[in-house]
Amino acid sequence: MNKNIIPIPENWRRHRLLAFIYWFFHYIFVNYIAIKHYHRIFPFHDIEKPWKLLFGMEYRKMIDEHLAKRAHHVNGKPDEKVNWVEAICDWEASGYSKPKSLLNAYETCKKYYPDKLHIVEPLLKKGKLL
């Protein structure tokens, strides 16, 4: 079942305004999950992405820079440098807001980072997401 509630066309990356709108809804989902399950908020979650796109940065460059610099992306970072709660909220929200990502946080971790399940599972249980 497709959980996406935001109708985003396949070529949304070409439309900077749509990218901004998409980011806003993803931001709302991430913080809704963070508040509801962890009693936290991430006011700067992915905050640089829409602005870089609106001011003309090439999409692939922006994504590569974002993945390398933001603490909620695992991508080869040492475990202690990763903000695991924000990563979990991001993964969980992606299932609702990203057209091609229909996995929840547990499924995302199991598929892409199975060696990190020992870190993520207790946090999922704490947030009652597992």
Sequence and secondary structure as in RCSB ss.txt:
>XXXX:A:sequence
MNKNIIPIPENWRRHRLLAFIYWFFHYIFVNYIAIKHYHRIFPFHDIEKPWKLLFGMEYRKMIDEHLAKRAHHVN
GKPDEKVNWVEAICDWEASGYSKPKSLLNAYETCKKYYPDKLHIVEPLLKKGKLL
>XXXX:A:secstr
     S   TTGGG HHHHHHHHHHHHHHHHHHHHHHHS   TTTTTHHHHHHHTT  HHHHHHHHHHH TT  T
T  GGGS HHHHHHHHHHHHHH TT    HHHHHHHH GGGHHHHHHHHHHTT  
